[in-house]
Amino acid sequence: MTVTTIDADAAALRTAANELVAHHPVVADTTYTHWFASGAASVDEVRHLTVQFSVFSHQFVEAQLRKVINAADLQTYRAGKEILMNELGVVFRPPGGRGGGRPGGREGPPADDADLVSPEGSVEGSTFRFAAGHFEWLLRFAGPLGLDFSQLGKRRHATASTLYFCDELLRIYGSEDASIAEGASFAVEHWAAAGFWKELIAGLTLLRERQFPDLNLSFWTWHDRVEDQHAAHTDDELLEAIGLPGFEGGKFLAGASDMLDGVHAFWQGLWADRLAGRSTP
């Protein structure tokens, strides 16, 4: 396959994939996050979001490991490990920078100042810090809300819709079929960059101003920043995906669509819980 053919195939697939993402309900109209951005959520409803998101965030580590194990080539394998190790606490070393993490060797971000932890770079040559693990950031956020380690991150705390989303991550995002897995990855990155982080941050900022001045939003603000970075690199990632052995565009799009359905189920579940009055007291 010539470079010209690859470029043409990538352009056509990119158009189809972008249209699929843009018109999917989880991107076009997520009722829950639009409502949450208004600041109308009660403390119990914010706790419920936190518990369900903590399960997804923790279970994502397993899905990312499966994605690494099933990688189709060394480049994809290493790219997957970058994400996995950062999730676990190896901070990104900025391009041209030394080490990683905060000045003076302190662990993790300070309260609500994720700017001191780079959202880009590499884990190569960087430093592991327990407190830089993403789940520990979420623990620090949850503390002022009255939630502790025992109440977060485990499958037993999840609703049926959250478990469905987590299992779909394992099945699709962690698929042995590289075409399906890369489609799921494309979908997850585009969903994450579509603005839901900003809507959650808007609602949480209002809650902090209203009731919890010590609420640490670094988990949310850092992820919003890193997804803006990821969105800028999606064209390169799509070109890399097309070059994988045995790549099939139809499977790529199917993986993207199925993954978006899984994400949508998560938000629909939270909205249904809200309408039913289900929360985490």
C-alpha positions in Angstrom: 0.0 0.0 0.0 1.5 3.3 -1.1 1.7 6.4 1.1 -0.9 8.1 -1.1 -3.3 5.2 -0.7 -2.9 5.2 3.1 -3.5 9.0 3.2 -6.6 8.6 1.1 -7.9 5.7 3.2 -7.1 7.7 6.4 -9.0 10.8 5.2 -12.1 8.7 4.3 -12.0 6.8 7.5 -11.4 9.9 9.6 -14.5 11.6 8.0 -16.6 8.5 8.7 -15.3 8.2 12.3 -15.7 11.8 13.1 -19.3 11.8 11.8 -20.0 8.7 13.9 -18.7 10.3 17.0 -20.2 13.8 16.5 -23.7 12.4 16.0 -23.7 9.8 18.7 -25.9 10.8 21.7 -23.1 10.5 24.2 -21.3 13.4 22.4 -24.2 15.3 20.8 -26.4 15.5 23.9 -25.4 14.0 27.3 -28.3 15.1 29.5 -26.6 14.2 32.7 -23.5 16.3 32.2 -25.5 19.3 30.9 -27.6 19.2 34.0 -24.6 18.7 36.3 -22.8 21.8 34.8 -25.6 24.0 36.2 -24.5 23.2 39.8 -28.0 21.7 40.6 -26.6 18.4 41.9 -27.0 17.8 45.6 -24.1 16.7 47.8 -25.5 13.1 47.8 -25.8 13.2 44.0 -22.1 14.4 43.7 -21.1 11.5 46.0 -23.0 9.1 43.7 -21.2 10.4 40.7 -17.9 10.2 42.5 -18.4 6.5 43.5 -19.5 5.5 40.0 -16.7 7.4 38.3 -14.2 5.9 40.8 -15.3 2.4 39.7 -14.9 3.3 36.0 -11.5 5.0 36.7 -10.1 2.0 38.6 -11.4 -0.6 36.2 -10.0 1.4 33.3 -6.5 0.3 34.6 -7.5 -3.3 33.9 -8.8 -2.5 30.4 -5.6 -0.5 29.6 -3.5 -3.5 30.7 -5.5 -5.8 28.4 -4.9 -3.3 25.6 -1.2 -3.4 26.2 -1.2 -7.2 26.3 -3.1 -7.4 23.0 -1.1 -4.7 21.2 -0.5 -5.4 17.5 3.0 -4.0 17.4 5.8 -2.6 19.5 4.8 1.1 18.9 1.2 0.4 20.0 2.5 -1.6 22.9 4.7 1.2 24.2 2.0 3.8 23.6 -0.4 1.7 25.8 2.2 1.4 28.5 2.6 5.2 28.6 -1.0 5.6 29.5 -1.0 2.6 31.9 2.1 3.7 33.9 0.8 7.3 34.1 -2.5 6.0 35.5 -0.6 4.2 38.2 1.6 7.1 39.2 4.5 7.7 36.8 4.2 11.3 35.9 4.8 12.5 32.3 8.2 14.0 31.8 7.6 17.1 29.6 9.5 17.3 26.3 12.9 18.8 27.1 12.3 18.5 30.8 14.0 16.6 33.6 12.5 14.1 35.9 8.8 14.6 36.5 6.2 15.8 39.0 6.2 18.9 41.1 9.1 21.2 41.9 11.1 20.1 44.9 10.2 16.4 44.5 6.8 16.8 46.3 4.3 14.1 45.4 1.3 14.7 43.2 -0.5 17.9 42.5 -1.2 20.5 45.1 -4.9 21.2 45.9 -6.5 22.0 42.6 -3.3 23.0 40.8 -2.8 20.3 38.2 -0.8 22.8 36.1 2.3 21.6 37.9 2.0 18.1 36.6 2.6 17.9 32.8 -0.3 16.5 30.7 2.1 15.5 27.9 5.5 14.0 27.4 6.7 10.5 28.3 7.0 8.2 31.4 10.5 7.3 30.0 13.1 8.4 32.6 10.4 9.8 34.9 9.5 9.1 38.5 6.9 6.9 40.1 5.0 8.6 43.0 2.2 6.9 44.9 0.3 10.2 45.2 0.4 10.8 41.5 -1.7 7.7 40.7 -5.0 8.9 39.2 -7.1 6.9 41.7 -5.3 8.6 44.6 -6.1 12.0 43.1 -9.8 10.9 43.1 -9.4 9.8 46.7 -8.2 13.3 47.7 -11.2 14.8 45.9 -13.6 12.4 47.6 -12.3 13.1 51.2 -14.2 16.3 51.8 -17.4 14.7 50.6 -17.1 12.1 53.3 -16.0 9.2 51.1 -13.0 7.0 51.9 -10.9 4.3 50.3 -13.3 1.5 51.3 -16.2 3.2 49.5 -14.5 3.8 46.1 -13.2 2.0 43.1 -14.5 -1.6 43.6 -16.9 -3.4 41.3 -19.2 -4.1 44.3 -20.0 -0.3 44.5 -21.1 -0.1 40.9 -24.6 0.1 39.5 -25.6 -2.2 36.7 -25.0 0.5 34.1 -21.5 1.3 35.4 -20.6 -2.4 35.4 -21.9 -2.7 31.8 -19.6 0.2 30.8 -16.6 -1.3 32.6 -17.2 -4.7 31.0 -17.5 -3.1 27.5 -14.2 -1.4 28.1 -12.6 -4.8 28.7 -14.4 -6.4 25.7 -13.9 -3.7 23.1 -11.1 -1.3 24.2 -9.1 -4.3 25.3 -10.0 -6.5 22.3 -7.5 -8.9 20.8 -8.6 -7.6 17.4 -6.5 -4.5 16.7 -9.0 -2.9 14.4 -11.7 -3.1 17.0 -9.4 -1.9 19.9 -8.2 1.1 17.9 -11.7 2.1 17.0 -12.6 1.9 20.7 -9.6 4.0 21.5 -10.5 6.6 18.9 -14.0 6.8 20.3 -12.9 7.1 23.9 -10.4 9.9 23.1 -13.0 11.8 21.1 -15.7 11.4 23.8 -13.2 12.5 26.4 -12.2 15.6 24.4 -15.8 16.6 23.5 -16.4 18.6 26.7 -17.8 16.4 29.4 -14.8 17.1 31.7 -15.5 20.9 31.4 -19.2 20.3 32.3 -18.3 18.3 35.4 -15.7 20.9 36.4 -18.3 23.7 36.1 -20.7 21.9 38.4 -18.0 20.9 40.9 -16.6 24.5 41.0 -20.0 25.8 41.9 -20.2 23.1 44.7 -16.8 24.2 46.0 -17.8 27.8 46.1 -21.1 27.0 47.8 -20.1 24.5 50.4 -16.6 22.8 50.1 -13.8 25.3 49.9 -11.2 22.6 50.3 -12.5 20.4 47.4 -9.5 19.3 45.3 -10.5 19.3 41.6 -7.1 18.3 40.2 -8.3 14.9 39.1 -10.9 16.6 36.9 -8.9 19.6 35.7 -5.8 17.6 34.8 -7.8 15.1 32.7 -9.5 18.0 30.9 -6.1 19.4 30.0 -4.7 16.0 28.9 -7.7 15.3 26.7 -7.2 18.6 24.9 -3.6 17.4 24.2 -4.8 14.0 23.0 -7.4 15.5 20.6 -4.6 17.3 18.7 -2.9 14.0 17.9 -5.8 11.9 16.7 -4.9 12.2 13.0 -1.5 10.7 13.6 -3.0 7.9 15.7 -5.5 7.1 12.9 -2.7 6.9 10.4 -0.8 4.5 12.7 -3.9 2.4 13.2 -4.4 2.0 9.4 -0.9 0.7 9.1 -1.4 -2.1 11.6 -1.3 -5.7 10.2 -4.7 -6.9 9.0 -6.4 -3.5 9.7 -10.1 -3.4 8.7 -11.9 0.0 8.5 -15.3 -1.6 9.1 -14.2 -3.2 12.4 -12.6 0.1 13.4 -16.0 1.9 13.0 -17.8 -1.0 14.7 -15.5 -0.8 17.7 -15.9 3.0 17.9 -19.7 2.7 17.8 -19.9 -0.1 20.3 -17.6 1.7 22.7 -19.7 4.9 22.5 -22.8 2.9 23.3 -21.0 1.6 26.4 -20.1 5.2 27.5 -23.6 6.3 26.8 -25.0 3.6 29.1 -22.9 4.9 31.9 -24.3 8.4 31.7 -27.8 7.2 31.1 -27.5 5.2 34.2 -26.5 8.2 36.2 -29.4 10.2 34.8 -31.9 7.4 35.6 -30.5 7.2 39.1 -31.0 10.9 39.5 -34.6 10.8 38.3 -35.3 7.8 40.6 -33.7 9.7 43.6 -30.9 7.2 43.9 -27.8 8.7 45.4 -24.9 7.9 47.8 -25.6 9.5 51.2 
